[in-house]
Amino acid sequence: MSGQIEFRSHVSSNQRAALERLLFFNACQGRVAAGIAAAVENFGTPEIVVAGPDRLRVTLSEIADAQALFAVEKETGRPVGMALYMRQDFESVEVLHLSIAAEYASGGVRSDAQLLLKLLRELRRCTRRMKGVRRLDLYYARLRNSTPRWRPLAKAAI
């Protein structure tokens, strides 16, 4: 996958429809719908904006200094992953929105590429260059139900 995907801070303007599908019409949104709703309420709506003659970026309506990192297929230029993040305080960066194309998500035909893991790893690498940053937090993870996902063990027969 490393040869097929590259990470960028922008997407080519001819990929607007693909970016809209990834960000707004993603089939995997149901998995984290509560997190998305809370993030939009707290930080504003993600917006696709033109940034230069041939570039698109994603910003937040309420957070001026939010930044995006895109996972883009090298051959097609299609965005297949995105992390929208901001510096929460001097020591931490918070990922406010994550989006992975359905075929790269868990259960997708390209799930073995582990795009989410690689996107977060690349974001972590980028944040290491920011002076003072020691922590990378995931906003959606804070909102997850704290109950365990596994079933309790059945009592042993005596």
C-alpha positions as CSV (number, residue, x, y, z in Angstrom):
1,M,0.0,0.0,0.0
2,S,2.8,2.4,0.7
3,G,3.4,2.7,-3.0
4,Q,-0.2,3.2,-3.8
5,I,-1.2,5.9,-1.2
6,E,0.4,9.2,-0.5
7,F,-0.4,11.7,2.2
8,R,-1.1,15.4,1.4
9,S,-2.6,18.5,3.0
10,H,-4.8,19.1,0.0
11,V,-6.7,17.4,-2.8
12,S,-6.7,18.3,-6.5
13,S,-9.7,20.4,-7.5
14,N,-10.8,17.8,-10.1
15,Q,-11.5,15.4,-7.2
16,R,-14.2,17.5,-5.6
17,A,-17.0,14.8,-6.1
18,A,-14.7,12.1,-4.6
19,L,-14.0,14.4,-1.6
20,E,-17.7,15.1,-1.1
21,R,-18.4,11.4,-1.1
22,L,-15.6,10.7,1.4
23,L,-16.6,13.5,3.7
24,F,-20.3,13.8,3.5
25,F,-21.8,10.7,1.9
26,N,-19.5,8.0,3.4
27,A,-21.2,4.6,3.9
28,C,-19.3,4.1,7.1
29,Q,-20.6,7.2,8.9
30,G,-23.2,5.1,10.8
31,R,-20.5,3.5,12.9
32,V,-19.6,6.8,14.5
33,A,-22.7,8.9,14.0
34,A,-22.9,10.1,17.6
35,G,-19.2,11.2,17.4
36,I,-19.8,13.1,14.2
37,A,-22.9,14.9,15.5
38,A,-21.0,15.9,18.7
39,A,-18.0,17.1,16.7
40,V,-20.1,19.2,14.4
41,E,-22.0,20.7,17.4
42,N,-18.7,21.5,19.2
43,F,-16.4,22.5,16.4
44,G,-18.6,23.4,13.4
45,T,-19.4,21.9,10.1
46,P,-16.6,20.6,7.8
47,E,-16.5,22.6,4.6
48,I,-14.6,22.0,1.3
49,V,-12.9,25.2,0.2
50,V,-10.8,26.2,-2.8
51,A,-7.2,26.8,-1.8
52,G,-5.3,27.9,-4.9
53,P,-5.9,27.4,-8.5
54,D,-6.0,23.5,-8.4
55,R,-6.4,22.7,-4.7
56,L,-9.1,21.8,-2.3
57,R,-8.9,21.8,1.5
58,V,-11.3,21.0,4.3
59,T,-11.9,23.5,7.0
60,L,-14.2,23.8,10.0
61,S,-16.8,26.6,10.2
62,E,-16.0,27.3,13.9
63,I,-12.3,26.5,14.1
64,A,-10.1,28.7,12.0
65,D,-6.8,26.8,12.6
66,A,-8.1,23.2,11.9
67,Q,-5.9,21.3,9.4
68,A,-6.5,18.3,7.2
69,L,-4.4,15.4,6.2
70,F,-5.5,13.3,3.2
71,A,-4.7,9.8,2.1
72,V,-4.7,9.9,-1.7
73,E,-4.4,7.2,-4.3
74,K,-1.3,8.0,-6.3
75,E,-2.6,6.7,-9.7
76,T,-6.0,8.4,-9.6
77,G,-5.5,11.3,-7.2
78,R,-8.7,10.2,-5.4
79,P,-8.9,10.9,-1.7
80,V,-9.6,7.7,0.2
81,G,-9.0,8.9,3.8
82,M,-8.9,12.2,5.7
83,A,-8.1,13.3,9.3
84,L,-9.2,16.8,10.4
85,Y,-7.3,18.0,13.4
86,M,-6.3,20.9,15.5
87,R,-3.9,21.8,18.2
88,Q,-6.0,21.6,21.4
89,D,-3.3,23.1,23.7
90,F,0.4,23.3,23.8
91,E,0.9,19.6,24.5
92,S,-1.9,17.9,22.5
93,V,-3.4,17.6,19.0
94,E,-6.9,16.4,18.7
95,V,-8.3,14.6,15.7
96,L,-11.8,16.0,15.3
97,H,-13.0,14.1,12.2
98,L,-11.8,10.9,10.5
99,S,-13.1,9.5,7.2
100,I,-12.0,6.4,5.4
101,A,-13.5,5.2,2.0
102,A,-15.7,2.1,2.5
103,E,-13.4,-0.2,0.5
104,Y,-10.5,0.7,2.8
105,A,-12.5,0.5,6.1
106,S,-13.0,-2.6,8.2
107,G,-14.8,-5.2,6.1
108,G,-14.0,-3.5,2.8
109,V,-12.3,-5.2,-0.1
110,R,-9.0,-3.2,0.7
111,S,-9.2,-3.4,4.5
112,D,-6.0,-5.3,4.5
113,A,-4.2,-2.1,3.6
114,Q,-5.0,-0.8,7.1
115,L,-5.5,2.7,5.9
116,L,-6.9,4.1,9.2
117,L,-3.8,2.9,11.1
118,K,-1.4,4.3,8.4
119,L,-3.3,7.6,8.3
120,L,-3.1,8.0,12.1
121,R,0.6,6.9,12.0
122,E,1.3,9.6,9.4
123,L,-0.6,12.2,11.4
124,R,1.5,11.2,14.5
125,R,4.7,11.6,12.5
126,C,3.5,15.1,11.4
127,T,2.6,16.2,14.9
128,R,6.1,15.2,16.2
129,R,7.4,18.2,14.3
130,M,5.3,20.6,16.3
131,K,7.1,22.0,19.2
132,G,5.8,20.8,22.6
133,V,3.2,18.3,21.3
134,R,3.3,15.1,23.4
135,R,-0.2,13.6,22.8
136,L,-2.5,12.8,19.9
137,D,-6.2,12.4,21.0
138,L,-9.1,11.1,19.0
139,Y,-12.3,13.0,19.7
140,Y,-14.6,10.1,18.6
141,A,-12.8,7.7,21.0
142,R,-13.6,9.9,24.0
143,L,-17.3,9.6,23.1
144,R,-17.4,5.8,22.8
145,N,-19.4,3.8,25.2
146,S,-17.2,2.6,28.0
147,T,-18.8,-0.8,28.2
148,P,-16.7,-3.7,27.1
149,R,-17.3,-5.2,23.6
150,W,-16.8,-8.8,24.7
151,R,-19.3,-11.1,26.3
152,P,-18.9,-12.1,29.9
153,L,-17.5,-15.6,30.5
154,A,-20.1,-18.2,31.3
155,K,-19.9,-19.6,34.8
156,A,-18.1,-22.9,35.0
157,A,-20.2,-26.0,35.7
158,I,-19.4,-27.5,39.0
